[in-house]
């Protein structure tokens, strides 16, 4: 079965669409730029000839790209004479605005489709970087890069994630891993490029150039072809059984949520599915991610400044991000391949829990890395851990709720997670200001992520056990009801014979 067979275009739609080779549209990097890259996947004959792999700019992968933008942080900090925590608010506000705009993006995607929303997001990102180049205060950067840029990123995040679930089903983890691999591909060159731009044009000129590059997001959005139009209403998700089991066992189907609400809530459910808050697996995922994001972004944001603090030259510090990106580039599709195996995919939540805990261990060991060689080793292992989380973050969410409810799930997740995303890097920067040392920031982030990974593992174990128990009870009740119907029929037949 082809990966896109779950929502196959009608014959009329295919006839109206010109043949196009499989595409990989890598969308804009976090406040830096975007690029397009083509991939060809093996297809089955006589199937629709369009496969679109969309480069998702979701949270981890967004932080990855803004890791390259942090090359400018030290110089901006000196230019405005501000503290570490104040400069960290730039990326925090941007990420929080991106997450807070999730529900708005979800509603727009459900209403207008992915293509126009992504194009609008690309324009907003470009405007954010260009206007930031004229800033004279740190507050100006907060508004331009933080709020405007974050809103533009939210308009790219949701469509990119949603469209993968519409095109792929059987090999969806592999598709997610391949799509997300485009991000570190460009980061490999972006970090040194940013250093080159800064040396020749300063941070203002660099921001202006990057703003122009961000217009390529509009091109990436134009490649997001809809499949047979928008899906009207809520339809049952066609998953590998996992999402259906989660939904059935938790009693949280879309129709049930709609019938149990009234008034204002019922109207809201027409745009975004609030019944997900009755879904046990969704709540476990949400609680673990909220804890995780307190320590997820700061290590990336402060990697280059940490290297400079240790006496590493600017280009070598920037090269650490390139090393991380090159490893990340391999780790993401590799994780997708592993996650798609018959041993891992049925219990993919355990794999995600392990990846989160692995990140925490890397951060705890980072302060013990001696010299630049130690930082390179840290960047390699952190790249593997980072790529694992990036490849599994939203794949695990789709495994829980199914493709049809995924758009609403992402919107709800992002709006709630904007708080830890907003506070994480500034808290890390505050620790650097207080102790004048980065190691305590890495210790804290490592401990937080390790705790989040352990929480997810334990709670997912509990959830899987409950799902199995509820499935058995459901099967038993079905058997009992069937037996009762047979008994009633026999009784009716006996009564008729006596009559």
Secondary structure as UniProt FT lines:
FT   HELIX           3..7
FT   HELIX           11..16
FT   STRAND          23..26
FT   TURN            30..31
FT   TURN            45..46
FT   STRAND          52..55
FT   HELIX           59..69
FT   HELIX           70..72
FT   HELIX           73..80
FT   HELIX           84..100
FT   HELIX           102..112
FT   HELIX           114..132
FT   TURN            133..134
FT   HELIX           138..141
FT   HELIX           142..148
FT   HELIX           149..167
FT   TURN            170..171
FT   HELIX           172..213
FT   TURN            214..215
FT   HELIX           216..222
FT   HELIX           242..250
FT   HELIX           254..259
FT   HELIX           263..269
FT   TURN            270..271
FT   HELIX           274..278
FT   HELIX           280..293
FT   TURN            294..296
FT   HELIX           298..301
FT   HELIX           303..309
FT   TURN            310..311
FT   HELIX           314..339
FT   TURN            342..344
FT   HELIX           345..347
FT   HELIX           348..366
FT   TURN            367..368
FT   HELIX           371..401
FT   TURN            404..405
FT   HELIX           406..435
FT   HELIX           439..498
//
